[in-house]
Amino acid sequence: MKALSKKLELPVSEYYITHLTIVNSLLSTKLTPKEIEVLASFMTFQGDIAKDRFGATAKKMVKQKLNLSDAGLSNYIKFLKAKGFITPTNDIPKVLIPNQDKQEYFLQIINTNHEE
């Protein structure tokens, strides 16, 4: 069987959501769909706001975009920190950050019980 291939051209928010969804399948600790949406929203920030990605201005923008209350967003940030998806220094681990313009994935699975 040949390798499966698919090319997706996505707007920025969907780009990060799709990336996190793909990476999530490989992680031992899983993100919920809403956690993916919240984290992806913070990942979309560029420029000055990205320097304080989890600051008051960024939080306000995410709350408005996702229609979350202060408490709701605080809970998601707490869950993301507890799971290690936001570091103690309020960064996103490098393994979760895709290339900005294009990200490629290579996944190989092997059936160890297959008889040839």
C-alpha positions as a LaTeX table, in Angstrom:
\begin{tabular}{lrrr}
\hline
Residue & $x$ (\AA) & $y$ (\AA) & $z$ (\AA) \\
\hline
Met1 & 0.00 & 0.00 & 0.00 \\
Lys2 & 1.36 & 3.40 & $-0.84$ \\
Ala3 & 1.68 & 6.15 & 1.76 \\
Leu4 & $-1.43$ & 8.20 & 2.42 \\
Ser5 & $-1.01$ & 11.85 & 1.65 \\
Lys6 & $-3.19$ & 14.91 & 2.04 \\
Lys7 & $-2.51$ & 18.60 & 1.58 \\
Leu8 & $-4.60$ & 21.07 & 3.56 \\
Glu9 & $-4.59$ & 24.82 & 3.03 \\
Leu10 & $-6.09$ & 26.39 & 6.14 \\
Pro11 & $-6.65$ & 29.80 & 7.71 \\
Val12 & $-4.40$ & 30.48 & 10.70 \\
Ser13 & $-6.78$ & 29.39 & 13.49 \\
Glu14 & $-7.66$ & 26.14 & 11.70 \\
Tyr15 & $-3.96$ & 25.57 & 10.95 \\
Tyr16 & $-3.12$ & 25.45 & 14.66 \\
Ile17 & $-6.22$ & 23.46 & 15.59 \\
Thr18 & $-5.42$ & 20.86 & 12.91 \\
His19 & $-1.77$ & 20.70 & 13.96 \\
Leu20 & $-2.66$ & 20.16 & 17.62 \\
Thr21 & $-5.25$ & 17.54 & 16.68 \\
Ile22 & $-2.64$ & 15.59 & 14.71 \\
Val23 & 0.03 & 15.91 & 17.42 \\
Asn24 & $-2.52$ & 15.05 & 20.11 \\
Ser25 & $-2.92$ & 11.56 & 18.65 \\
Leu26 & 0.78 & 10.95 & 19.37 \\
Leu27 & 0.86 & 12.26 & 22.93 \\
Ser28 & 0.48 & 10.17 & 26.07 \\
Thr29 & $-1.46$ & 12.96 & 27.79 \\
Lys30 & $-4.38$ & 14.00 & 25.61 \\
Leu31 & $-5.91$ & 17.39 & 25.01 \\
Thr32 & $-9.69$ & 17.72 & 24.91 \\
Pro33 & $-11.20$ & 19.34 & 21.80 \\
Lys34 & $-11.87$ & 22.57 & 23.75 \\
Glu35 & $-8.32$ & 22.59 & 25.18 \\
Ile36 & $-7.05$ & 22.29 & 21.59 \\
Glu37 & $-9.22$ & 25.24 & 20.58 \\
Val38 & $-8.01$ & 27.37 & 23.52 \\
Leu39 & $-4.33$ & 26.53 & 23.06 \\
Ala40 & $-4.56$ & 27.04 & 19.29 \\
Ser41 & $-6.05$ & 30.48 & 19.87 \\
Phe42 & $-3.04$ & 31.50 & 21.95 \\
Met43 & $-0.70$ & 30.02 & 19.33 \\
Thr44 & $-2.10$ & 32.27 & 16.59 \\
Phe45 & $-0.67$ & 35.42 & 18.17 \\
Gln46 & 2.25 & 37.06 & 16.37 \\
Gly47 & 4.43 & 40.08 & 17.07 \\
Asp48 & 4.28 & 41.98 & 20.37 \\
Ile49 & 1.28 & 40.12 & 21.74 \\
Ala50 & 3.09 & 36.80 & 21.26 \\
Lys51 & 5.80 & 38.04 & 23.64 \\
Asp52 & 3.20 & 38.00 & 26.44 \\
Arg53 & 1.12 & 35.20 & 24.99 \\
Phe54 & $-0.83$ & 34.54 & 28.20 \\
Gly55 & $-1.04$ & 38.16 & 29.36 \\
Ala56 & $-4.21$ & 40.15 & 30.01 \\
Thr57 & $-4.60$ & 41.43 & 26.44 \\
Ala58 & $-4.17$ & 37.98 & 24.90 \\
Lys59 & $-6.57$ & 36.41 & 27.42 \\
Lys60 & $-9.18$ & 39.06 & 26.65 \\
Met61 & $-8.90$ & 38.35 & 22.92 \\
Val62 & $-9.21$ & 34.57 & 23.43 \\
Lys63 & $-12.19$ & 34.99 & 25.76 \\
Gln64 & $-13.98$ & 37.11 & 23.16 \\
Lys65 & $-13.10$ & 34.83 & 20.26 \\
Leu66 & $-14.22$ & 31.65 & 22.05 \\
Asn67 & $-17.02$ & 33.25 & 24.07 \\
Leu68 & $-15.54$ & 32.17 & 27.41 \\
Ser69 & $-15.96$ & 33.68 & 30.86 \\
Asp70 & $-12.97$ & 34.74 & 32.97 \\
Ala71 & $-13.42$ & 31.63 & 35.11 \\
Gly72 & $-13.82$ & 29.37 & 32.07 \\
Leu73 & $-10.60$ & 30.56 & 30.46 \\
Ser74 & $-8.75$ & 30.39 & 33.79 \\
Asn75 & $-9.86$ & 26.77 & 34.18 \\
Tyr76 & $-8.64$ & 25.84 & 30.69 \\
Ile77 & $-5.29$ & 27.51 & 31.32 \\
Lys78 & $-5.02$ & 25.66 & 34.65 \\
Phe79 & $-5.79$ & 22.33 & 32.94 \\
Leu80 & $-3.26$ & 23.04 & 30.16 \\
Lys81 & $-0.58$ & 23.84 & 32.75 \\
Ala82 & $-1.40$ & 20.71 & 34.77 \\
Lys83 & $-1.04$ & 18.58 & 31.64 \\
Gly84 & 2.26 & 20.28 & 30.69 \\
Phe85 & 0.95 & 22.04 & 27.57 \\
Ile86 & 1.79 & 25.42 & 29.11 \\
Thr87 & 5.12 & 25.55 & 30.94 \\
Pro88 & 5.62 & 27.16 & 34.37 \\
Thr89 & 7.21 & 30.12 & 32.55 \\
Asn90 & 4.02 & 30.56 & 30.45 \\
Asp91 & 5.48 & 29.19 & 27.25 \\
Ile92 & 4.21 & 26.50 & 24.92 \\
Pro93 & 6.58 & 23.50 & 24.70 \\
Lys94 & 8.57 & 23.58 & 21.45 \\
Val95 & 7.33 & 20.11 & 20.46 \\
Leu96 & 3.82 & 21.57 & 20.10 \\
Ile97 & 4.80 & 24.52 & 17.92 \\
Pro98 & 4.60 & 23.90 & 14.18 \\
Asn99 & 6.53 & 25.75 & 11.52 \\
Gln100 & 4.77 & 29.02 & 10.87 \\
Asp101 & 4.08 & 28.56 & 7.14 \\
Lys102 & 3.93 & 24.82 & 6.57 \\
Gln103 & 4.25 & 21.70 & 8.71 \\
Glu104 & 4.86 & 18.21 & 7.38 \\
Tyr105 & 4.37 & 14.97 & 9.31 \\
Phe106 & 5.78 & 11.52 & 8.77 \\
Leu107 & 4.14 & 8.69 & 10.67 \\
Gln108 & 5.02 & 5.06 & 10.31 \\
Ile109 & 3.19 & 2.26 & 12.08 \\
Ile110 & 4.42 & $-1.32$ & 12.03 \\
Asn111 & 2.38 & $-4.45$ & 12.71 \\
Thr112 & 4.78 & $-6.64$ & 14.70 \\
Asn113 & 2.46 & $-9.66$ & 14.50 \\
His114 & 2.16 & $-9.64$ & 10.73 \\
Glu115 & 3.41 & $-12.84$ & 9.13 \\
Glu116 & 5.12 & $-12.43$ & 5.79 \\
\hline
\end{tabular}
